[in-house]
Amino acid sequence: MKTVIGLLWLGVTLVPGTVLASGKIGEIVLGAATSLAFLEGRESLNAVELAVHEINTRGGVLIGNKTHLFRVESVDLEGALPGVPVSRAVAALERLCAGHGTYS
């Protein structure tokens, strides 16, 4: 079973993820795309990781009759660095999504 997670939260874009169900516990992968070289990007990723940790330690989320835990995969877009072409950020997003597929 696969699903898409697409959220914008504190400057961190959570790109499509995958639900990998095995037994009663599945996994939801959240792709956090931000510029990690800057304080705002690093702190946004830290906030997402803290939220995921808190949700997972409380047992995850219930979808239907299955429990799912979150996992964060981050990608550095280098978006705020001078001279970095947009194509490099797009390529980083494509690499992140490639392992999980995209669904709409």
N, C-alpha and C positions, 0 to 999 in steps of 0.2 A: 504494500500500500504506500503510495507516495502523495505528498502534499506540498504546497508552495507556502512559504512564509515570506511575506514582503512587507516590511515595516520601515518607517523612518523614525528614529528615536535618538534624540540628543546628538545629531550629526552622524550617527552610525546607520548606514543603510543595511538592513538585514535582507540578503538576497535569497533566491529560491533555495529551499532545503529539501531534505528527504526524510521520510519516515521509514525506518527499517524495522519492521515488526518481527520479533522472534519470541514466540511464546506469549506471555502476558506483558512483557516490557519491551517497548520500542524506543527508538531514538529519533529525535528531531534535530537536524543540523541547521544551525543559524549561521549564515555567512555574514560576518561583520566587515564591511568595507569602509575604510577610513584612512586618513593620512597619519601614520603612526609616528612620524618624525616631529609632530607638533603636539604640544600639551593637550589641546582640545581633543585631538584624535585619540591619543593614548588614554586620556581620562574617560572618554566616551566608551572605549573598548573595556576599560576596567569596570565601568558601571554595568555594562552588559554582562560581563563575566561574573560580577557580584550577584546580579539578579538571577542568572542561571544557577549559580551555586546555591542560592537560597531556595529556589524552586525545587532543585534536585534533592537537596537535603530534607525537604518536606515531602518527598515521594514523587515529585514530577507532576505531570498533568494527566488528567483522565480524559481520553477521547473515546467515546463509545464505551466499550467495556475493557479497554486496554490502557495501561499506564505507560506514559512516554517520558523519558528524560531528555533534557536539552544538552546539546554539545555545540560549542562555539568554534568556528573556523574563521580566522581573520585574514584579511588581505590588505596590504598597504597600497593605497592608490597613489600616493605621493602627489596628490592633487594640488596642494598648496606650495609645493616647491617650484621655484622659478625654473623655467626652461624644460619642464617635463611635459612631453606631448600627451595629448588626450588619448592617443592610440595606446600608450603604455598602460594607462589606467584601465582602458577597455580590455586589453589583453589580460590584465590581472583578474578582472571580473570573470572573463571567459574561462580562465584556468580554474577559478573557484567553482564555477557552475559545472564545468565539464565532468567532474567526478560524481555529480549528483543529478544531472539532468535538469531540465526546466519544464514546468507544466503550467498551463493556464486554465 
